Amino acid sequence: MLTPVRSRVRKAALALSAVAALAFGATATTTGAAASPAPAKQGPTSVAYVEVNNNSMLNVGKYTLANGGGNVFDVAVIFAANINYDTGTKAAHLYFNENVQRVLDNAATEIRPLQQKGIKVVLSVLGNHQGAGFANFPSQQAASAFAEQLSDTVAKYGLDGVDFDDEYAEYGNNGTGQPNDSSFVYLVTALRANMPGKIISLYNIGPAASRLSYGGVDVSSKFDYAWNPYYGTWQVPGIALPKSKLSPAAVEIGRTSQSTVADLARRTVSEGYGVYLTYNLDGADRSADVSAFTRELYGSDAVYTP
């Protein structure tokens, strides 16, 4: 039996004091830094989730390939913002705990350095035990309103996209509805319309992940990536995307054994998949763990530069 999902620091996030949701009418800050071309790297896209309650996003940029100097990681995921529920307005809203807010407010030093290296920075959004989730918006209007909050955040802070992680919603809390078939389709459709050039990725778990089609509309093709949510395992996401956009491999850095990390990377290459997912990159020198997959994906050890 597989054990989902992450050894996350969720309680800490819930205990943190609220830093209110964005004042979305405010003037947008810069929407991105000009990326310096990274040295060419052949092979799958590598993704790193970072628990910003404990670790710095800058860790993602500290790994390069010994052969050629390219970035090990192509996509860095800020983990995580939340979808919360306002019992007064009876509406979902985007919420940042103080650590996520700090990263966003300090984009010039926390996000731009990665983007300048050519690394995309994406914001993950996660349930928060309040009954609000991606799969239970009561109307198309409600889904579109949340999509606007997401796309406004991407624009305001100069991010490269949004990652959906449908866990911990606890559908039904606070009188909220149970998952319905239309909600996630409306949300993804609206978000893609709002930000056509940005990343939308799917952490392939929860009610939303199995509700990608409604009313003749299938939103599978609107995702840039989808990945397996079970660390240390191989599982092809059940979404109609080409292999180049899928990560059946998922590893937790420092906890998944290096032999398993290598085996999953080897299988990624041999079976023609285009993405390799890692979770929980911390501030330690993890070059041995990282090299376990870079040798298989790119034919090179990884170099850690503090």
C-alpha positions as a Markdown table, in Angstrom:
| # | Residue | x | y | z |
|---|---|---|---|---|
| 1 | Met | 0.0 | 0.0 | 0.0 |
| 2 | Leu | 1.4 | 3.4 | -1.0 |
| 3 | Thr | 1.7 | 6.0 | 1.7 |
| 4 | Pro | 0.6 | 9.5 | 0.6 |
| 5 | Val | 1.8 | 12.1 | 0.4 |
| 6 | Arg | 4.4 | 14.3 | 1.9 |
| 7 | Ser | 6.0 | 14.5 | 5.3 |
| 8 | Arg | 4.9 | 18.1 | 5.2 |
| 9 | Val | 5.1 | 20.7 | 8.0 |
| 10 | Arg | 1.3 | 21.4 | 7.8 |
| 11 | Lys | 0.6 | 22.1 | 11.4 |
| 12 | Ala | 3.2 | 24.9 | 11.4 |
| 13 | Ala | 1.4 | 26.5 | 8.5 |
| 14 | Leu | -1.9 | 26.4 | 10.3 |
| 15 | Ala | -0.5 | 27.8 | 13.5 |
| 16 | Leu | 1.1 | 30.8 | 11.8 |
| 17 | Ser | -0.6 | 34.2 | 12.1 |
| 18 | Ala | -2.7 | 35.3 | 9.2 |
| 19 | Val | -1.1 | 37.6 | 6.7 |
| 20 | Ala | -4.2 | 38.7 | 4.8 |
| 21 | Ala | -4.9 | 37.9 | 1.2 |
| 22 | Leu | -3.7 | 40.3 | -1.4 |
| 23 | Ala | -5.1 | 43.7 | -2.0 |
| 24 | Phe | -5.7 | 42.7 | -5.6 |
| 25 | Gly | -6.4 | 46.3 | -6.7 |
| 26 | Ala | -2.9 | 47.4 | -5.9 |
| 27 | Thr | -0.5 | 48.4 | -8.6 |
| 28 | Ala | 1.4 | 45.4 | -9.8 |
| 29 | Thr | 5.1 | 45.1 | -9.2 |
| 30 | Thr | 7.5 | 43.9 | -11.9 |
| 31 | Thr | 6.2 | 40.8 | -13.6 |
| 32 | Gly | 9.5 | 39.0 | -14.0 |
| 33 | Ala | 13.2 | 39.4 | -14.5 |
| 34 | Ala | 15.0 | 38.9 | -17.8 |
| 35 | Ala | 16.4 | 35.4 | -17.7 |
| 36 | Ser | 20.1 | 34.8 | -18.5 |
| 37 | Pro | 20.4 | 31.9 | -20.8 |
| 38 | Ala | 21.3 | 28.8 | -18.8 |
| 39 | Pro | 23.9 | 26.5 | -20.3 |
| 40 | Ala | 22.3 | 23.9 | -22.5 |
| 41 | Lys | 21.0 | 20.8 | -20.8 |
| 42 | Gln | 19.6 | 17.8 | -22.6 |
| 43 | Gly | 17.1 | 15.6 | -20.8 |
| 44 | Pro | 13.9 | 15.7 | -18.7 |
| 45 | Thr | 12.6 | 18.7 | -16.8 |
| 46 | Ser | 13.5 | 18.6 | -13.1 |
| 47 | Val | 11.2 | 20.0 | -10.5 |
| 48 | Ala | 11.9 | 20.9 | -6.9 |
| 49 | Tyr | 9.2 | 21.7 | -4.3 |
| 50 | Val | 10.5 | 23.8 | -1.4 |
| 51 | Glu | 8.8 | 23.9 | 2.0 |
| 52 | Val | 9.2 | 27.6 | 2.6 |
| 53 | Asn | 8.1 | 27.3 | 6.2 |
| 54 | Asn | 11.6 | 25.9 | 6.8 |
| 55 | Asn | 13.8 | 26.4 | 3.8 |
| 56 | Ser | 14.9 | 29.0 | 1.2 |
| 57 | Met | 13.8 | 29.0 | -2.4 |
| 58 | Leu | 17.4 | 30.0 | -3.2 |
| 59 | Asn | 18.5 | 26.5 | -2.5 |
| 60 | Val | 17.1 | 25.5 | -5.9 |
| 61 | Gly | 19.7 | 27.6 | -7.7 |
| 62 | Lys | 22.6 | 26.1 | -5.8 |
| 63 | Tyr | 22.8 | 22.9 | -7.9 |
| 64 | Thr | 24.5 | 22.8 | -11.3 |
| 65 | Leu | 25.7 | 20.0 | -13.5 |
| 66 | Ala | 29.4 | 19.1 | -13.4 |
| 67 | Asn | 29.4 | 18.6 | -17.1 |
| 68 | Gly | 28.4 | 21.8 | -18.8 |
| 69 | Gly | 27.3 | 23.8 | -15.8 |
| 70 | Gly | 23.6 | 23.8 | -16.6 |
| 71 | Asn | 20.9 | 24.1 | -13.8 |
| 72 | Val | 19.9 | 20.9 | -12.2 |
| 73 | Phe | 16.4 | 22.2 | -11.6 |
| 74 | Asp | 14.2 | 23.8 | -14.2 |
| 75 | Val | 11.1 | 24.5 | -12.1 |
| 76 | Ala | 11.0 | 25.6 | -8.4 |
| 77 | Val | 7.7 | 25.3 | -6.6 |
| 78 | Ile | 6.9 | 27.6 | -3.6 |
| 79 | Phe | 5.1 | 25.3 | -1.1 |
| 80 | Ala | 2.5 | 26.4 | -0.4 |
| 81 | Ala | -0.2 | 29.0 | -0.5 |
| 82 | Asn | -3.7 | 27.9 | 0.6 |
| 83 | Ile | -7.3 | 28.0 | -0.6 |
| 84 | Asn | -9.2 | 29.2 | 2.5 |
| 85 | Tyr | -12.9 | 29.8 | 3.2 |
| 86 | Asp | -14.6 | 33.0 | 4.4 |
| 87 | Thr | -17.6 | 32.0 | 6.4 |
| 88 | Gly | -19.0 | 35.5 | 6.2 |
| 89 | Thr | -18.9 | 35.9 | 2.5 |
| 90 | Lys | -19.2 | 32.1 | 1.9 |
| 91 | Ala | -16.5 | 32.3 | -0.6 |
| 92 | Ala | -13.0 | 30.8 | -1.2 |
| 93 | His | -10.0 | 33.1 | -1.1 |
| 94 | Leu | -6.3 | 32.8 | -1.6 |
| 95 | Tyr | -4.3 | 32.9 | 1.6 |
| 96 | Phe | -0.5 | 33.2 | 2.3 |
| 97 | Asn | 1.0 | 32.3 | 5.7 |
| 98 | Glu | 3.7 | 34.5 | 6.9 |
| 99 | Asn | 6.5 | 32.5 | 5.2 |
| 100 | Val | 4.9 | 32.4 | 1.8 |
| 101 | Gln | 4.1 | 36.1 | 2.1 |
| 102 | Arg | 7.7 | 36.8 | 3.0 |
| 103 | Val | 8.9 | 35.0 | -0.1 |
| 104 | Leu | 6.5 | 36.9 | -2.3 |
| 105 | Asp | 7.2 | 40.3 | -0.7 |
| 106 | Asn | 10.9 | 39.7 | -1.2 |
| 107 | Ala | 10.7 | 38.5 | -4.8 |
| 108 | Ala | 13.7 | 40.6 | -5.7 |
| 109 | Thr | 15.9 | 38.4 | -3.5 |
| 110 | Glu | 13.9 | 35.2 | -3.2 |
| 111 | Ile | 12.5 | 34.7 | -6.7 |
| 112 | Arg | 14.3 | 36.9 | -9.3 |
| 113 | Pro | 17.7 | 35.2 | -8.7 |
| 114 | Leu | 16.3 | 31.9 | -9.7 |
| 115 | Gln | 14.5 | 33.4 | -12.7 |
| 116 | Gln | 17.7 | 35.1 | -13.8 |
| 117 | Lys | 19.3 | 31.7 | -13.9 |
| 118 | Gly | 16.5 | 30.4 | -16.2 |
| 119 | Ile | 14.6 | 28.6 | -13.4 |
| 120 | Lys | 10.8 | 29.0 | -13.5 |
| 121 | Val | 9.1 | 29.8 | -10.1 |
| 122 | Val | 5.6 | 28.4 | -9.5 |
| 123 | Leu | 3.3 | 28.9 | -6.6 |
| 124 | Ser | 1.6 | 25.7 | -5.2 |
| 125 | Val | -1.9 | 26.1 | -3.8 |
| 126 | Leu | -3.2 | 23.7 | -1.2 |
| 127 | Gly | -6.3 | 23.1 | 0.9 |
| 128 | Asn | -6.3 | 24.3 | 4.5 |
| 129 | His | -8.9 | 22.1 | 6.3 |
| 130 | Gln | -11.6 | 24.8 | 5.9 |
| 131 | Gly | -13.9 | 23.1 | 3.4 |
| 132 | Ala | -12.8 | 25.2 | 0.4 |
| 133 | Gly | -11.2 | 23.2 | -2.5 |
| 134 | Phe | -10.7 | 23.3 | -6.2 |
| 135 | Ala | -13.5 | 20.8 | -6.7 |
| 136 | Asn | -16.5 | 22.4 | -4.9 |
| 137 | Phe | -17.0 | 25.9 | -6.3 |
| 138 | Pro | -20.7 | 26.3 | -6.3 |
| 139 | Ser | -20.8 | 28.2 | -9.6 |
| 140 | Gln | -18.8 | 29.1 | -12.7 |
| 141 | Gln | -18.7 | 32.7 | -11.4 |
| 142 | Ala | -17.1 | 31.5 | -8.1 |
| 143 | Ala | -14.5 | 29.4 | -9.9 |
| 144 | Ser | -13.6 | 32.3 | -12.2 |
| 145 | Ala | -13.3 | 34.7 | -9.2 |
| 146 | Phe | -10.7 | 32.4 | -7.6 |
| 147 | Ala | -8.9 | 32.0 | -10.9 |
| 148 | Glu | -8.6 | 35.8 | -11.0 |
| 149 | Gln | -7.1 | 35.8 | -7.6 |
| 150 | Leu | -4.5 | 33.3 | -8.8 |
| 151 | Ser | -3.6 | 35.1 | -12.0 |
| 152 | Asp | -3.4 | 38.4 | -10.2 |
| 153 | Thr | -1.0 | 36.9 | -7.8 |
| 154 | Val | 1.2 | 35.6 | -10.6 |
| 155 | Ala | 1.2 | 39.0 | -12.3 |
| 156 | Lys | 1.8 | 41.0 | -9.1 |
| 157 | Tyr | 4.8 | 39.0 | -7.9 |
| 158 | Gly | 6.2 | 38.1 | -11.3 |
| 159 | Leu | 5.7 | 34.4 | -10.9 |
| 160 | Asp | 5.8 | 31.8 | -13.7 |
| 161 | Gly | 2.6 | 29.9 | -12.9 |
| 162 | Val | 0.4 | 27.9 | -10.5 |
| 163 | Asp | 0.5 | 24.4 | -9.2 |
| 164 | Phe | -2.7 | 22.7 | -8.0 |
| 165 | Asp | -2.6 | 20.3 | -5.0 |
| 166 | Asp | -6.0 | 19.1 | -3.9 |
| 167 | Glu | -5.2 | 17.9 | -0.4 |
| 168 | Tyr | -6.4 | 18.9 | 3.1 |
| 169 | Ala | -9.5 | 20.7 | 1.8 |
| 170 | Glu | -11.8 | 18.6 | 4.1 |
| 171 | Tyr | -14.8 | 19.2 | 1.8 |
| 172 | Gly | -18.0 | 19.8 | 3.8 |
| 173 | Asn | -16.4 | 21.7 | 6.6 |
| 174 | Asn | -18.0 | 25.1 | 7.4 |
| 175 | Gly | -21.1 | 24.1 | 5.4 |
| 176 | Thr | -19.2 | 23.8 | 2.1 |
| 177 | Gly | -20.3 | 21.5 | -0.6 |
| 178 | Gln | -18.9 | 18.2 | -1.7 |
| 179 | Pro | -16.8 | 17.9 | -4.9 |
| 180 | Asn | -18.8 | 18.4 | -8.1 |
| 181 | Asp | -17.9 | 17.7 | -11.7 |
| 182 | Ser | -17.9 | 21.3 | -13.0 |
| 183 | Ser | -15.8 | 23.1 | -10.5 |
| 184 | Phe | -12.2 | 22.3 | -11.5 |
| 185 | Val | -13.0 | 22.5 | -15.2 |
| 186 | Tyr | -14.4 | 26.0 | -14.7 |
| 187 | Leu | -11.4 | 27.0 | -12.6 |
| 188 | Val | -8.7 | 25.7 | -14.9 |
| 189 | Thr | -10.5 | 27.0 | -18.0 |
| 190 | Ala | -10.6 | 30.5 | -16.5 |
| 191 | Leu | -7.0 | 30.4 | -15.2 |
| 192 | Arg | -5.7 | 29.4 | -18.6 |
| 193 | Ala | -7.6 | 32.2 | -20.3 |
| 194 | Asn | -6.2 | 34.6 | -17.8 |
| 195 | Met | -2.5 | 33.5 | -18.2 |
| 196 | Pro | -2.0 | 31.8 | -21.5 |
| 197 | Gly | 1.8 | 31.9 | -21.4 |
| 198 | Lys | 2.2 | 30.7 | -17.8 |
| 199 | Ile | 2.7 | 27.2 | -16.2 |
| 200 | Ile | -0.3 | 25.3 | -14.8 |
| 201 | Ser | 0.7 | 22.1 | -13.1 |
| 202 | Leu | -1.2 | 19.3 | -11.4 |
| 203 | Tyr | -0.1 | 17.4 | -8.3 |
| 204 | Asn | -2.2 | 14.4 | -9.3 |
| 205 | Ile | -4.2 | 13.7 | -6.2 |
| 206 | Gly | -7.6 | 14.5 | -4.7 |
| 207 | Pro | -11.1 | 14.9 | -6.1 |
| 208 | Ala | -10.1 | 17.7 | -8.5 |
| 209 | Ala | -7.5 | 15.5 | -10.3 |
| 210 | Ser | -10.2 | 13.0 | -11.3 |
| 211 | Arg | -12.6 | 15.7 | -12.5 |
| 212 | Leu | -11.0 | 17.1 | -15.6 |
| 213 | Ser | -13.9 | 16.9 | -18.0 |
| 214 | Tyr | -17.4 | 18.4 | -17.8 |
| 215 | Gly | -20.0 | 19.5 | -20.3 |
| 216 | Gly | -17.9 | 18.4 | -23.3 |
| 217 | Val | -14.9 | 20.3 | -22.1 |
| 218 | Asp | -11.7 | 18.4 | -21.1 |
| 219 | Val | -9.0 | 20.6 | -19.5 |
| 220 | Ser | -6.2 | 18.0 | -19.6 |
| 221 | Ser | -4.5 | 19.8 | -22.4 |
| 222 | Lys | -4.5 | 23.1 | -20.5 |
| 223 | Phe | -1.9 | 21.7 | -18.0 |
| 224 | Asp | 1.8 | 22.0 | -18.7 |
| 225 | Tyr | 2.8 | 19.2 | -16.3 |
| 226 | Ala | 1.3 | 16.6 | -14.1 |
| 227 | Trp | 3.2 | 14.4 | -11.6 |
| 228 | Asn | 2.9 | 11.4 | -9.3 |
| 229 | Pro | 2.2 | 12.5 | -5.7 |
| 230 | Tyr | 3.6 | 9.4 | -3.9 |
| 231 | Tyr | 7.3 | 9.8 | -3.1 |
| 232 | Gly | 9.6 | 6.8 | -3.7 |
| 233 | Thr | 7.2 | 5.3 | -6.2 |
| 234 | Trp | 6.5 | 5.1 | -9.9 |
| 235 | Gln | 2.9 | 6.0 | -11.0 |
| 236 | Val | 1.9 | 7.5 | -14.3 |
| 237 | Pro | -0.6 | 10.4 | -13.8 |
| 238 | Gly | -4.0 | 9.6 | -15.2 |
| 239 | Ile | -4.3 | 12.6 | -17.4 |
| 240 | Ala | -4.2 | 12.9 | -21.2 |
| 241 | Leu | -0.9 | 14.6 | -21.7 |
| 242 | Pro | 2.1 | 13.5 | -23.7 |
| 243 | Lys | 4.9 | 11.7 | -21.9 |
| 244 | Ser | 7.1 | 14.8 | -22.2 |
| 245 | Lys | 4.8 | 16.6 | -19.7 |
| 246 | Leu | 4.4 | 13.8 | -17.2 |
| 247 | Ser | 6.5 | 12.7 | -14.1 |
| 248 | Pro | 5.6 | 9.1 | -13.1 |
| 249 | Ala | 8.7 | 9.3 | -10.8 |
| 250 | Ala | 8.5 | 11.2 | -7.4 |
| 251 | Val | 11.2 | 11.3 | -4.8 |
| 252 | Glu | 11.8 | 13.1 | -1.5 |
| 253 | Ile | 15.3 | 14.4 | -1.3 |
| 254 | Gly | 17.1 | 12.9 | 1.7 |
| 255 | Arg | 14.4 | 10.4 | 2.5 |
| 256 | Thr | 14.0 | 8.4 | -0.7 |
| 257 | Ser | 17.0 | 6.1 | -0.9 |
| 258 | Gln | 19.7 | 7.0 | -3.5 |
| 259 | Ser | 19.2 | 3.6 | -5.2 |
| 260 | Thr | 15.5 | 4.2 | -5.6 |
| 261 | Val | 16.2 | 7.8 | -6.8 |
| 262 | Ala | 18.5 | 6.4 | -9.4 |
| 263 | Asp | 16.2 | 3.6 | -10.5 |
| 264 | Leu | 13.3 | 6.0 | -11.0 |
| 265 | Ala | 15.5 | 8.4 | -13.0 |
| 266 | Arg | 16.7 | 5.5 | -15.1 |
| 267 | Arg | 13.2 | 4.4 | -15.8 |
| 268 | Thr | 12.1 | 8.0 | -16.6 |
| 269 | Val | 14.7 | 8.0 | -19.4 |
| 270 | Ser | 14.2 | 4.5 | -20.7 |
| 271 | Glu | 10.4 | 4.9 | -20.9 |
| 272 | Gly | 10.6 | 8.3 | -22.5 |
| 273 | Tyr | 9.0 | 10.5 | -19.9 |
| 274 | Gly | 9.9 | 14.2 | -19.8 |
| 275 | Val | 9.7 | 15.3 | -16.1 |
| 276 | Tyr | 11.3 | 14.2 | -12.8 |
| 277 | Leu | 9.7 | 15.4 | -9.6 |
| 278 | Thr | 11.5 | 16.1 | -6.3 |
| 279 | Tyr | 10.2 | 17.3 | -3.0 |
| 280 | Asn | 11.6 | 19.0 | 0.1 |
| 281 | Leu | 14.9 | 20.4 | -1.1 |
| 282 | Asp | 16.5 | 21.9 | 2.1 |
| 283 | Gly | 19.5 | 23.9 | 2.8 |
| 284 | Ala | 22.0 | 21.1 | 3.4 |
| 285 | Asp | 24.5 | 19.9 | 0.8 |
| 286 | Arg | 22.3 | 17.3 | -1.0 |
| 287 | Ser | 24.7 | 16.8 | -3.9 |
| 288 | Ala | 24.9 | 13.1 | -3.3 |
| 289 | Asp | 21.2 | 12.7 | -3.4 |
| 290 | Val | 20.8 | 15.0 | -6.3 |
| 291 | Ser | 23.6 | 13.3 | -8.3 |
| 292 | Ala | 21.8 | 10.0 | -7.9 |
| 293 | Phe | 19.2 | 11.2 | -10.4 |
| 294 | Thr | 21.3 | 13.7 | -12.5 |
| 295 | Arg | 23.7 | 10.9 | -13.5 |
| 296 | Glu | 20.8 | 9.0 | -14.9 |
| 297 | Leu | 18.9 | 12.0 | -16.4 |
| 298 | Tyr | 21.8 | 14.1 | -17.7 |
| 299 | Gly | 24.9 | 11.9 | -17.5 |
| 300 | Ser | 26.5 | 14.2 | -15.0 |
| 301 | Asp | 27.1 | 14.6 | -11.2 |
| 302 | Ala | 25.5 | 17.6 | -9.5 |
| 303 | Val | 27.7 | 20.3 | -7.9 |
| 304 | Tyr | 26.5 | 22.2 | -4.9 |
| 305 | Thr | 27.6 | 25.8 | -4.5 |
| 306 | Pro | 26.6 | 27.4 | -1.2 |
